[in-house]
Every structure is written in structure tokens, then in C-alpha cells.
Amino acid sequence: MTRKPELTFWQIWNMCFGFLGIQFGFALQNANVSRIFQTLGADVADIPALWIAAPLTGLIVQPIVGYLSDRTWTRLGRRRPYFLIGAVLTTLALLVMPNSPALWVAAGLLWIMDASINISMEPFRAFVGDQLPPRQRPLGYAMQSFFIGVGSVVASLLPWLLARIGISNVAGTGGIPDTVKYAFYLGAAVLLVSVLWTVLSTREYPSEQLESFADNVVETQATDVSGAWRVGLVLLGIGVVLLAAIRFYALEKELYLLAGGFTAFGVLLAWLSATRSQGMLRQVTGDLYGMPAPMRRLAWVQFFSWFALFALWIYTTAAVTAVHFGSTDTHSAAYNDGANWVGVLFAAYNGFAAVAAIAIPWMVRRWGLRLSHLVNLWLGGAGLLSFLLIRDPHWLLLSMVGVGFAWASILSLPYALLSDNLPAAKMGVYMGIFNFFIVIPQLLAASVLGLLLRVFFHGQPIWALAMGGASLLVAGLFTLRVSEPALELSAASASTGRH
């Protein structure tokens, strides 16, 4: 048994650099897909349903990729082949998306793009856990947050910058502006080059060596799944009742997704108790049912955090163009100016996230992981709630300070809290399962936000941002239930000085 060697600053830089490109593509998607949907004729009320593709593909793809990458070994290693495959597929989707001739084509390409991003993204999370000793993992995840912030700033600003140099920002009926098209083309190039940098500049430990390190968490016993059927029956009952209520009361069609999710998970857990299979589905479901206690507590933090983020991504364009720029006509100059300003706001919060990624190790050293995350989540909640009070769009940049700190923290500190409690042999699959608590709240948001806005807020999208702010405040409270890891972060913060 040996200690995993610490890496230099530049080695960590190289292993995280690919996240620059992945987030470049992700940020272009977040800032522009609602705009593309509306330009191609989508109603604001239909946007959540169209966005279902993004979280649903993550729900399916990430556990599968995690499971497979735990069991993969090639000349490129176990995680890097997935970085490369996902990058190539995402690049192709970015090139095609802004040329979509119809709404259904754009919606289908969102499925492809998000699945491809997930193929790369999930192994990157496990990669940090594989390569770094526990004391350096907070630095590794903070470095990923830094690249996420930098990539997102440039990607989100691209349409606005291209408009400033004279590229057309308004297209004819059903057309996508040239500013959006060229932004996606540039994003495709950046994504592919940055992922190739990480693939070619890093190496991975063979699985046997990885499992021999003294910091590896070893599972001592198999998960008892004999009682899973009880949970399964409860979920199945909720799903059936909800399906009946949707049909009887003619509720929004998006709620069928929520009811279907309860039903599917119920059936899956009931099957888990009865099956003798040892295949991938059985093992992933068993690991989900028997996940470690720290992971269960973090799940609630992630749930409320990502509900808020999904509200931010899908409703900011509609909210800012309607409230702060006074237009809902997607072909008007005011609407497109507002949509470009949303790109600036998204760039701003990602820029503040890059700054926060530098500040977070200091916060962790002073306050610990748990309290640092709580403070950052509450800053984000205050930022989203301030949309209700601010009317000058320029002052929304101040709101983005809090959102940026929350975003950087969400992308780093939960993984630092989690990775010390996971066995190396299952790092990939558990990181994929942890993604469920990123995906499920997004599916819930896609199912219920439209209904909540219609029933309680007269369809005004700015109230979705307010609900997101409240959700971040609740996520902060749930952070108090999470224990600090055994290894104090004074050691982790000390590693930030290595170069």
C-alpha cells in the first residue's frame, strides 16, 4: 500500500484543461438554445418541455459511461477514450445546431449534443478522483471550475462580441442570426482542441495500481437490496396516482414525465429485489439504492441547487427580454438586444465563477467545505431573487456576482465532499449516479415550472428565477446536514501553493 503522489500545478492544469472546451459547448447551449427554439417558433410555455432532452440524456448516459469507464483499459487509459469520443460528437452537433431548418430538428440535436457532452463530462469528474490524492482533490475540482468559468465567459459573450464587430444579429422569419451561427462554429473548434490537449498531455494509473493506493476507500460488504421492493412500491403508487390525476384534471402534459419517472424508478427497485442478474443494470441500480450516507445527504443539496440552475438557464432569456427590454417579439431588435444581453449576463456569472474558483480554496481553508458551500449558495440565491427588484439591465451584472460564486461552488465543493468517500473501483459509476441528483431536479423543473408560472404568476417567466433563488437558499440549509470529510482541508488548501 502506497500513497498516491501529489501532482504539480501544471500537471493538474493539463488534466483539467479539457473542461475549458466542454464548458464552451455547454455554455453556448445554455445561453442560446432557448433563443433558437423561440426563433424557430416555440412558445415560451413549451420551452421547458423542449429542454427535457438535456437532463434526460444525462440521467441515462452518465451512469452507463461511469460504469463502463470503471471497467475500461486501453492505450489511452480508462477515462480519456470517453473524453475523446464525446468531444468529437459534440463538435459535430455544434456545427449542425445553428443550421436547424425546423424546431423538431433543433430539439433532436439538443438530445445529441447533451448526450455527447455527458460522455465527456462524467469521466472528467472521476478523473480527478483517480489521479489526485485526497488533499489535492479540492484544488482539482476548483481548477475545473476555473476552466468552466473562463470557457463560459467567452462562449456566452460570443454572439454579443460578433454583433459588435458588425456581424448580423437579426435573421428573417425562422432563421438563426449569423452571430449565433459563427459562435457555434468557433465553439466546436475550441472544444475539440482543448479536449485533445488533455488526452495527449496526461496519463492514467493502471487499475491495479490505482486500487493499491492507501487512500483508496474499499467496500467491505455488498449492498443488501432485499428491502428495495418497499421503496419501489411507494414510488410506483405515487406514479400511478399522479398519472390518474393528470388525466382526470387535464393537467400540463409535461407532468407525464414526472409521473413516468416515479413509475419507472418504482418498477426498477421492485425488479432489483427480485432479480438474480449481475449485469450492468442490476449493479448500477444496486449502487443507487445502497449509496454511501454522505452521498445521500449531498443528494438533497444537489437537488435544490440544480433546480435553481435549470430555472436560470431556460427562463433568463424570456424574463430579461420581456421585463428589462420590453419585448416578446423574437424578430424585433429589442428582443435580440435583450437576448444578447443575456449572453453577457451568462458570461458575467461565469467570469465571477472563475474568480470564485480562485477564492474558494481560501474560503475552505478558513471555514471548511460545508460552511463555504452554504455561503456561496446563499449568495446565488440573493442574486436570483434580486431580478425581481432590478429594472436597469446593466445592474443585473451585480446579481451575477452571487450566481457566479454559487456556480463555482456547485461545480467543485460537493465533489470534494463526495470523492473521499468513494472506492476507486467504483469512482466512475458513483459519480454517474451522483448525476441523478443533478438531472432529477431539472426534470422536475421542466415538468412543473410551466404549471407553477401559469397558476400562480400569470405566466411571467421572471418568477421562475425567483423560485430558483429560493431553491438555492434551501440547498444551503441542507448543506448543514453534511459532515466534513475526515481529512481536514487545511491539508487541501496547503496543496494550492504547489507549482
N, C-alpha and C positions, 0 to 999 in steps of 0.2 A: 504494500500500500504506500503510495507516494502522494505528495501534494501537487496539485496542478500548478504549473509555473505561471507566474504573472506575465502578462504581455506588456510591451511598451505602448506608449501613447499612439505612435504611428501604426503599430500593428492593429490596435483597436480601431483607429481611423479607417484603415483599409477594409477591415471586416464589416464595418458599418456603412461604408460609402455607398453601397448599392441601394440603401434605403433612400438616398437622395433621388434616384430615378424612380423608384417605386412610388414615393410620395408625390413626385412630379406628376405622374399619371393619375394618381388618386385625387390630387388637388384639382387638376383640370376637370376630372369627372365631377367632383363635388360642387365646383363653382359654376359649371357651365351646362350640366345635363338638364337641370330644370329649365334653363333658358332654351335649350334645344327642343325639349318637349313642348314648351309653350309656343315656340316659334313654329313648330310643326302641327300646331292645332290643339294641343292638350288643354283642357280646362284646369284651373287651379285645384279644383276638388278632386281631380283624377291623378294629380302628381304623386301623392303618397302611394297609390296602388302601382303606378309605373316604377316607382323606386323600390318596390318589393324585391326586384331582381337582385339588388346589391346584397342585402343581408341574407337572403335565402341561399344564394350561392355560397356565401361564407359558411353558413350552417352546415352545408353538405360537404364542401370541398376541404375546409381546414382540418377536420378530424381525420379524413381519409389521407390527406397529404402528410399530416403528422404521423399517422400510423405507418404509412409506407416509408417515410424518410427515417423513422427509427430503425427500419429493417433493411435499409438500402446501403450498399457499399460499392462504389465504382471508382474509377481512376480519379474522378473529380471529388470523391468523398460521399457523404450521406446527405448533406443539405444542399450543396452547391448545384447539383443537377436540377433541382427544383427551382432554384433561383433563375437558372438559365432558361428552362422551358417556359416558366411563367413570363419572363421578360420578353421573349420572342412573341408569344401570343398576345401580350398586352400591347406591344409595339404595333402589331398588325391591326388590332382593334382601334387604337388611337388614330391610325391613318384613315380608317374607313368611317368612323363615327360621324365626323362633321359633314360627310357627304351623303348622309342618310336621305333617301328620297321620300320617306314617309315615316309617320310616328311609330308604326309597328316595327319597322326596321331599326330605328334608334333604340326602342325598348329591347329588342333582341340583342343588339350589340352591347347594351349595358350588361346583360347577363354574361356575355362572353368576356367583356372587359373585366368585370368584377371577379369572375371565376379565375381569370388569368392572374390578376393582381394577388388574389388569395393564394395561388400556387406558389408565388414567390414570397409573400409576406409571412406566412406561418413558419416556414423553416428558418427565416431570419430571426424570429423570436427564440426558437430553440437553439440556434447557432450561438447566441450569446451565452446561454446556459451551458452549452457543450464546451466552449472554448475558454471561458473565463472562470477563475476561482471565485468563490462567493464574495470575497471582499471587493472584487473589481466589477461585479455584475451591475451594481447601480450606475457605475461610470459607463459601462457598455450600453445600458438602456438609455441613459442620458445622452450619450453620443448619437444613438439612433434618433432620439427626439430632436437633437440639434440638426441633423440632416433632414429630418422631416420638416422642421421649421424653415430651413433655407430653401429646400426644394419647393415647398408650398408657397413661399413668398413669391418667388419668381414665376411659378406656374400660374398662380392666381392673378398676378399683375399683367400677364402677357397680353390678354385682349385689350386692356386699357393702354398699355405701352404701345401696342401696334396701332391703335387708333390715334395716339398722339403723334406718330410719325407719318400719318396720312393714309393708312390702310382703311378701307371702307368698313364701317361699323354697323351699317344698316343694309339689309338684303330685302329683295322682293318677297311677296307673299309665299310662305312655305320654304323660303331659302334661309340658309345659315350664313351669317355675316363672315366676311373674309377674315376679320380679326380672330374669330373663334377657330376657323379652319387652320390658319397658319400657326396658332398657338398649339393645336393638337399635333401638327406635323413636327414642330420643334420639340414638343414633349416626347414624342416617340423616339427621337434621336437621343435625347438626354437619358431616357430610361434605359435604353439598350446599352449605351456606352458605360454608364455608371455601374450597372449590374455586372457587365463584363470585367470591370476593374476589380470588383470584389472576388469574382470567380477566379481570376487569374493571379491575384496578389495574395491570396490566403491559402492555408492548408487546414486539414481537419485531422483530429486524432482518430486512429482506427478504433472500432467499437470496443475491442478487448482492452486497449489501453485506457479508454475513457471510463470504463466500468471499474478499472483498478484504482482510480484516484481515491484518496482518503476522503475527499469532500463529497463523494457520491452518496446520495441517500438511497438506501437499499430497502426494498419492500420485504417485510418479514412474513406476511401471510396473505393468502388470496382473499379477495373480497367476498363476503357472504351475501349472495344475491337472492337468498330464499324468500325474503320478505318484499322483494321488489313488486310482486303482483298487487300488494295492497295499495301502494302508491299508484301503480298503473290503473287500478280500478277507479280510484278517486279522479285521476286526470281524465280517464275515459268518460266517467259520468259527467264531469264539467263540460267536456267537449260535446257530448250528445245533447245536454240541456241547452247549451249555447247555440248549437245548430238549430234546435227546435225554436228557440226564441227569435233567431234571425229570420227564419222562415215565417213564423206566425206574425211578427210585428213588422215585417218588411224592412228590416234594418239595412244599413250600408253593406254592400257586397264585400267590402274589404274585411268585414268581421268574419267571413267564412275562413279566411286564412288563420285567424286566431283560434276559431273553433277546431279547424283541421289540425292545428299544431297540438292542442290539448289531446285530441283523439289519437293522433299518431304516436305521441310520446306515451300515452296510456297503453296502447297496444304493444309498443316496443318493450316497455317494462314488464308487462304481463308475459310476453314471449320470453324475456330474459330469465324469469323464474322457472320456466318450463323446459327450455332448450338444453341440450347437451352439446351443442355445437361449440367449436373452438375457433371459428372463423373470425374475420375482421369485425363484422357487425356485432357479434357476441362480445368480443373483447373491448371494443370501443364503448358499447352500452354498459358493460360491467364496470369499466373505469369511470364512466359518467356517474353511475349510481353510487359507487364507492369512493368518490374522490376525497382527497385529504380534507380534514376540517378547516385548515387555513384557506383552502381554495373555496370551500362553501361560504365562508364569511366574506371573502373578497368578491364572490359572485354578486352579492347584493350591491356592493359598491359599484361594480361594473355595470350592473343593470340600470341603475338610475343615472349613471354618468353617460352611458351611450344612448339612452332615451333622449337626453338633452341634446347630444351632438346630432342625432338624426333630425330632430326638430330644427336645429340650426341650419343644417345642410339643405333641407328640402324646402324650407319656408322663408329663408332670408331674402331671396330674390323677390318673391311675391310681396313680402312685408315692406321691404325698403322701397321698391318701385311704387307701391300703392300709397304708403304713408309719407315717405320722405321726398318722393319725386312726383307724386300726384298723378300717376298714370298706370292703367292696366292694359293699355293697347300695346301689344307686343311689337307692333311695327312703327310705333311713334319714336321720335328722337328722345323724349323724356324717359320712356321705359328703358330704352337701350343705354342711355346715360346712367340710369339707376342700376341696371344690370352690370354695367362695367364698374360702377362704384362698389357693388357687392364684391366683385373680384378684388378691388383694392382693400376692402374690409377683411376679406379672407386672407389676402397677403399680409395684412397688418397683424392679424391674430397669430399667423404662423411665424411672422418675424418676431413678435413678442415671445412666442414659444421657443424660438432659437435662443433668445436672451435668457428665458426662464431655464432652459436646459443647462446653461452655464451656472445659473444661480441655485438650482436645485441641490447639487452636492453640498453647497454651503448650508442650505436650509436643513438638509438631512443631518449634517454634522451637528448642527445646533439644536434641532428639535426632534430628530428621529424621522423614520419613514412615515409613520402613521399621522402624526400631527402636521407634518409638511404637506401631506396629501390633502388633509382636511382643509388647511388654509387655502391651498390652490383651488380646490373645488368650490369653496365659498367665494373666492374672487371671481371665478367663472360665473357662478350663479348671479352675483351682483351685476356683472357685465351684461348678461342676457336680460335681466329684469329692467335695466336702465333703458332698453329700447322703448319701453312704454313712456318714458319721461322726455327723451331727447327728440327734438324735431329737426334740428340742423344736422344734415347727414355728415358733415365734417366732424362733429362732436362724437359720432359713433366710433371714431377711432379710439377714443378713450375707453369705450365699452370693450373694445377688442383687447385691451391690456389684460383684463381679468380673464377673458376667454382664452387668450394665449397661454397664460400661466396654468389654467386648468387643463388645456390640451396637452402641454408638455408633461404635466404630472400624470395624466391618464395614460400616456404612452410609455411611461417609464416606471413609476413607483409601484403600481400593482404587480408588474412583472418581477421587480426586485424583491418584493414581499413574497411572491409565489415561488420563484425558481429555487430557493434554498430548501424547499420542502418537497421537491420532486426527484424521483430516481432518474439517473442518467439514461437508463434503458427505455424510459417512457417519457422523456422530456418533450418529444415531438407530439405524441398523442395527447398528453395533458395540456400542452399549450393550445392544441387544436380544440380540445374540449372546453378550455377556458374561453375560447372564442364564442362558444354558445351564449355566454353572458354578455357578449358584445352584440351578437346577432339577434337574440330573442327580444331584447328591448326595442331594437329597430323594427322588427316585425310587428311588435305590439304598437309602436308609434305609427307605422304605416296602416295598421288596422283601425286605430281608434282616434287618431288626431283629427281626421276629417270630420268624424261624427261629433267630437267634442267641440270643434270650432263651429259647426253648424248649429248645434243645440244650445250652446252656452255663450258664444261670442259672435253671432251673426255672420259667421264665415270670414271673419277678419284674421288674416294669417299672422299678424303681429302677436296675437295672443298665444300662438304656438311657441314663440320664442320665450314668452313669459312662463309658460308651463315648463319649458326647458330649464329656465333659471331656477324655478322651484325644485325641479328634479335634482339639480346639482347640489342644492342645499341639503336635500335628503341624503344624497350619496355621501356627503361629508359626515353626516351623523352616523351612517353605517360604518364609516372608517374607524370609529371608536371601538367597534366590536372586534377589530383585527389586532392580533398580537404582533409586537415587534419580533423579527427573527432572532434566533439565538445569537448570531454573530452581530455585535453592535456595529453601527455604521461609522463609528469613529475610525474603524479599520478601513471601511469602504471609502470614506472621504479622504483618508490618507493616501489612497491609491490615485486620487486625482492629481497628485503632484508628480507622478511618474511621467517621464518623457523619453 
